[in-house]
Every structure is written in structure tokens, then in C-alpha cells.
Amino acid sequence: VIYPPSRAKYKIYIVDEVHMLTDPAFNALLKTLEEPPKHLIFILATTEMEKLPQTILSRCQRFDFKRITSKDIVINMKNICSDLNIKAEEKALRLIARNSDGAMRDALSLLDQCIAYKEGELTYENALFILGVANTDLLFSMVDNIIYKDLENALFKIDEIIQSGKDINQFIKDLILHFRNLLIVKTSQNPMDIIDLEEEIINMYTEQNKNISLDFILKSLDILNNSENQAKWATQPRIILEMATIKLINLEEQLSLEQRVKELEKIVE
């Protein structure tokens, strides 16, 4: 790093995942950062800022990168598809954007996979199949089965999901997202500002919310989050999903019992 560049004004070193450096490596780097040559710029990239020594942080300028909105990701993908003369349904692009978690690079990777899958127009159904996510109707139907305690149909749907080759871990994530959306619609006055979905789907969440309580949604999210962690390491993730479904169907009875206990405690007081 001490040698000046032969052509450009600066030498720039990008250190990705800089938090992976060992303490001796940081100490060696610190000497250069304390008295950097005029031609030298270090760019240290990390997602785990708390792992960097304070001596390093104090000698850096900090720039936080934020997630890109789904709306901007869709606009960018539309422009790319237009330049490549590829037809794509906007609904499919919105699905890809939601699954990219605010990262443009991930969105373009998913778009590339979807385009390579089949010639012709990229449809919503194609995107669903390639990404392995459950469609909206299936999720609403599954949650209806849970609300109305229709265990048999809920288990049939799980079997249908497995037979169609969908990833169980992904389906649990989809269920978590569904209950999260129910939570936002239940508690927010303007859910469309928070959830990146069409008004028609927001109305479907509003309708489903009429039959469940906020407490039920919160407890359901607890059960599904625990199930997601267990399913990652399970040899039979199907059983984890089936157990979670049975717990969700029995949840209303548990909540009812808890409420009765609370009322009894008040009477005793």
C-alpha cells in the first residue's frame, strides 16, 4: 500500500466482510489507518459493525446502506426486461421483489433464474414455481383451515405442498410472513404504507382478521418462528410443520383457558 498508483490519483482497497479479520490482522491494519498515505483509500464492508474494534471504527467514516423498496426494484426490473425485449407480468416482478428482501442483486439473480426457466412471457405462475413459494390463495386457505379448526384439510394441504415439490422451510417462512401481514393489518391504520401488496389482497387480510384476535396472531408467530428454527436442522421438516399446524389449531382453546384463568384470578382478588 505504500507505493503510489502508476496512473490514477488513488489506490482503493475494498475489504469485504472485514469483521472476519483476526485481532493481529486488525492491529497490522491499524498502523496504516493511523497514518495513511495521501494516495490511499480503504473501504471496509461489513454487516456486523459491532465486531469491529473501536480503534478501527474511530478512524473511519461510516456509511449505512439501506434496503431498496420493492417499488424501486420492480421499476428497475421493468426497465431491464424492456431493454432485453422480455415480457413479464408485473405480478411476477412484484413477487420477485418481495423475495429479494430489499437487495437489487438478489432480485436480478431471481429474475435471471425465472427468465432462463422458460421461453416467452414470464408469468406469475412461473415465478411461483421457480421460487418455490406458496401462492396467496393457498396461504389464505391454509390459515382459514387453522382458524376454523379444520385439521384434516390443513394436513391434506401440507401433503399437497410436499407432493408438488415445494420446500417446507420456505412454506413455513411464507406462513410467518402471512401472519406478520395479518398483524400489520390488524394494528395499523394505513397498512398499505407498510405492506407492499395490492389493495385487493390487503382487503383479504382485513376480512380474515375479523375471525381472529391479536393475541392469537402473536402466539401463532411465536409457534411458527420456533418451528422455522427447528425445521432448519430436522431430518423430517414435514413433521415440524404438521406439529406446528396442530398447535395453531389448538391455540384458540389454550387462549380461551388462559382467559378463564385470568378471570378467575380477578374474582379471587
Salt bridges, closest charged atoms under 4 A:
GLU17 OE1 - HIS19 NE2 3.75
GLU34 OE2 - ARG59 NH2 3.35
GLU48 OE2 - HIS19 NE2 3.50
GLU48 OE1 - LYS51 NZ 2.69
ASP64 OD1 - ARG62 NE 3.12
GLU90 OE1 - LYS78 NZ 2.97
GLU90 OE2 - ARG94 NH1 3.21
ASP101 OD2 - ARG67 NH1 3.24
ASP159 OD1 - ARG238 NH2 3.09
GLU198 OE2 - ARG94 NH2 2.42
GLU207 OE1 - LYS210 NZ 3.13
GLU242 OE2 - ARG238 NE 2.88
GLU258 OE1 - LYS219 NZ 3.15
